[in-house]
Each structure stands twice: as structure tokens, then as C-alpha cells.
Amino acid sequence: MSLLESARGIRFVTYYFGGAPLANRRYLKEYKRGGLEAGRAVFRERSGRALRIAGAQLEVFGEENIPDGGCVLLYNEGSLVDLPLLHHVVYEHSDACVGAEIFKRIPWMTEVAHKMRAVIFERGNREAADKMLEQVTSWVADGAHLAMGGEGRLTKDGSVGHFKRGGSLVAIRARAPVVPVAMVGGPDMMPEGSLRLRPGRLTVAFGTPMSTDGLSDDDAPEFAQQVREKVVELREQFRDPPTTSPSSRTNAVTAKTGTR
């Protein structure tokens, strides 16, 4: 069994991460032909195939909780499997996102990021970070859905880590709500630091929007931990097979999600 799990993990990593440069080139080609939706279709198809390789059974809950106006979708990350899950579900409900600086190393990623409104966060560069926050805050204030990782990186043990204040600052300054998003099941399928990948159930749960009314910048750290607590609650709620039906789809790695 361990050999099969290792083989599956190697195939998954090779396809999804090793194939990223070619996927970026294809994105740019399709974007030139058909615009943003054509480009997004490339990543949607690719992330769906990656989840099929992983043997994922996908369930999504709470999509009706996402408001029509501007908001920040704050999510957790605990496994490499969560990355295609982001593209396949969470990013389909966002107009913009924030990515880690490491993605700039992938050929053509900078150009792709510009076209899909993905801002690369430069860790340790305060001036660049302030400029990034100002830019994405203006987008959210204008009605955009921004997807952003609460922890800022994959957690090493698969737990929900400390939520940094950045996403909360954006929401507070834009006077927009935060939607807590829990991704469940990734660490059970593929623990961080391991190439062993076993089939399993992946769940994405969108929680009830959390208002930022009356909050200031000084409240951002505490509010970030309140969002984290909601993500933890969602994660525990949906860790076991749920008794309620998914909001829109199950085993949806072959289906198109609703785009904005």
C-alpha cells in the first residue's frame, strides 16, 4: 500500500507542480483568445485532473454564504493537496487572490498573476506589503471577492495555524465582511513533507460572513484569531462525513463551479 501511495504522490506532484510552467503558457494563450474566463478554464481543468489523480472525493458546503458585494475569503492550508483544491473551488468564487512569493519562481507566473489579479506577497518587504494591502483593499472596497490564506503558508502539522492580521486589515479598511473558509481532509490524504498520497474525502466549507463594522486597524489581530476560531469550528464540523447535503455538488472534480 505504501508503494502505491508513494507512486500516487509522485504522479500528483509531477503533474501539478512539475507541469506548472506549461500550464501558465497555456493560460496566457487561452487568455489572449478568450479573456479571463478562458484562462480560468485552463486552471479549472488542470486542478480537477490533479484532484482525480489524488483520488479525492470532493464536497462543498455553504456557497450560499458568500455575499454579492466585496468580501475577503480567509482560508486555511495544511497540505499540498489544498493547492489544486483552492483553484478548483475557492478561486472560482474570487475575483482576486494573494499568493506566496515562491510562486514567482515558476516561469510565466508573474504575467499570469497580473492577468488573473493575483498579487504576490513579498515576505519581509514592509513597503511592498503595505502597497499590496492598499491595492487589494481598493479592490474589495469596489466589490471584489478576495481570496487569501489566513496563515500565509502551509502548516507543518496540518493543523489550523495562527492567522495573521493581513486579511482582516483588508476587510476592516474596505468595510467588508470576512467569510471563513475551511479546507478539510488534505493532511489526512497527504501530510506536509510526505510524498505518500492516499485517496480520501476533501471538503470545502464556507462559513457565515463575519462583520467588520465598527472595527479599526488595532482590532485586526484579535479579529484574525476570531476568524481562525470559526475556521477551526468548520473544520471540526466537517471532519467526519456530514449528515447534511452539500450546497451544490459532490465528487465535483469533473464539474465546473460557479464563477463570478
DAPEKA-V601620 format. One record per residue. RES is the residue in three letters. PHI is phi as a letter, one per 20 degrees, with the letter a starting at -180 (none if undefined). PSI is psi in whole degrees, -180 to 180 (* if undefined). Layout:
res=<RES;RES>
phi=<PHI;PHI>
psi=<PSI;PSI>
This chain:
res=<MET;SER;LEU;LEU;GLU;SER;ALA;ARG;GLY;ILE;ARG;PHE;VAL;THR;TYR;TYR;PHE;GLY;GLY;ALA;PRO;LEU;ALA;ASN;ARG;ARG;TYR;LEU;LYS;GLU;TYR;LYS;ARG;GLY;GLY;LEU;GLU;ALA;GLY;ARG;ALA;VAL;PHE;ARG;GLU;ARG;SER;GLY;ARG;ALA;LEU;ARG;ILE;ALA;GLY;ALA;GLN;LEU;GLU;VAL;PHE;GLY;GLU;GLU;ASN;ILE;PRO;ASP;GLY;GLY;CYS;VAL;LEU;LEU;TYR;ASN;GLU;GLY;SER;LEU;VAL;ASP;LEU;PRO;LEU;LEU;HIS;HIS;VAL;VAL;TYR;GLU;HIS;SER;ASP;ALA;CYS;VAL;GLY;ALA;GLU;ILE;PHE;LYS;ARG;ILE;PRO;TRP;MET;THR;GLU;VAL;ALA;HIS;LYS;MET;ARG;ALA;VAL;ILE;PHE;GLU;ARG;GLY;ASN;ARG;GLU;ALA;ALA;ASP;LYS;MET;LEU;GLU;GLN;VAL;THR;SER;TRP;VAL;ALA;ASP;GLY;ALA;HIS;LEU;ALA;MET;GLY;GLY;GLU;GLY;ARG;LEU;THR;LYS;ASP;GLY;SER;VAL;GLY;HIS;PHE;LYS;ARG;GLY;GLY;SER;LEU;VAL;ALA;ILE;ARG;ALA;ARG;ALA;PRO;VAL;VAL;PRO;VAL;ALA;MET;VAL;GLY;GLY;PRO;ASP;MET;MET;PRO;GLU;GLY;SER;LEU;ARG;LEU;ARG;PRO;GLY;ARG;LEU;THR;VAL;ALA;PHE;GLY;THR;PRO;MET;SER;THR;ASP;GLY;LEU;SER;ASP;ASP;ASP;ALA;PRO;GLU;PHE;ALA;GLN;GLN;VAL;ARG;GLU;LYS;VAL;VAL;GLU;LEU;ARG;GLU;GLN;PHE;ARG;ASP;PRO;PRO;THR;THR;SER;PRO;SER;SER;ARG;THR;ASN;ALA;VAL;THR;ALA;LYS;THR;GLY;THR;ARG>
phi=<none;f;f;f;f;f;f;f;f;f;f;f;f;f;f;f;e;f;e;f;f;f;f;f;f;f;g;f;f;f;f;f;f;c;n;g;f;f;f;f;f;f;f;f;f;f;f;f;f;f;f;f;g;f;m;e;d;d;c;c;c;n;f;f;f;f;f;f;e;f;a;d;e;d;c;d;c;c;b;f;f;f;f;f;f;g;f;f;c;f;f;f;d;c;d;b;b;d;d;f;f;f;f;f;f;f;g;m;f;f;f;f;g;f;f;e;l;d;e;e;e;e;f;n;d;f;f;f;f;f;f;f;f;f;f;f;f;f;f;f;f;e;o;f;e;d;e;b;f;f;e;n;a;f;f;f;d;n;f;e;e;f;e;f;e;g;f;f;f;g;f;f;f;e;l;c;f;d;d;f;c;d;d;c;o;g;f;f;e;b;f;g;n;d;e;f;c;d;f;a;e;d;c;d;c;e;e;f;g;d;f;d;g;n;e;c;g;f;e;g;f;f;f;g;f;f;f;g;g;f;f;f;f;f;f;f;f;d;f;e;g;f;e;e;e;g;f;b;a;c;l;e;f;d;d;e;e;f;e;e>
psi=<-42;-34;-41;-41;-40;-42;-41;-42;-42;-42;-42;-50;-42;-45;-52;-43;-43;-31;5;-43;-44;-37;-38;-42;-41;-39;-50;-38;-47;-35;-42;-34;-46;8;-164;-45;-38;-39;-43;-33;-32;-49;-32;-46;-43;-43;-36;-42;-40;-40;-32;-41;-39;-15;35;135;111;136;141;134;147;17;-25;-12;-13;120;163;-35;-172;144;166;124;107;122;165;159;126;4;155;-28;-24;-22;-50;-27;-38;-49;-38;-26;-63;-48;-20;-16;13;155;-16;161;166;127;161;154;-28;-26;-18;-18;-16;128;136;4;-37;-43;-41;-44;-41;-42;-32;11;49;116;129;123;124;102;134;-2;94;-42;-44;-37;-43;-40;-40;-45;-40;-41;-51;-29;-41;-37;-47;-40;-28;3;7;154;120;126;132;136;131;-38;-24;-2;168;137;146;-29;5;-5;173;115;-173;130;125;166;-11;-52;-37;-38;-43;-49;-43;-46;-31;-4;47;157;163;133;112;134;123;128;124;136;-20;-50;-28;-32;-45;93;148;133;1;147;-5;128;116;146;152;-175;129;134;137;123;122;122;179;136;140;120;146;13;132;0;152;177;-36;-23;-8;-45;-45;-42;-37;-38;-29;-39;-43;-44;-39;-39;-42;-44;-46;-42;-43;-38;-38;13;-42;159;123;157;-13;161;146;156;-30;-29;155;156;47;21;-10;-1;155;132;166;122;158;*>
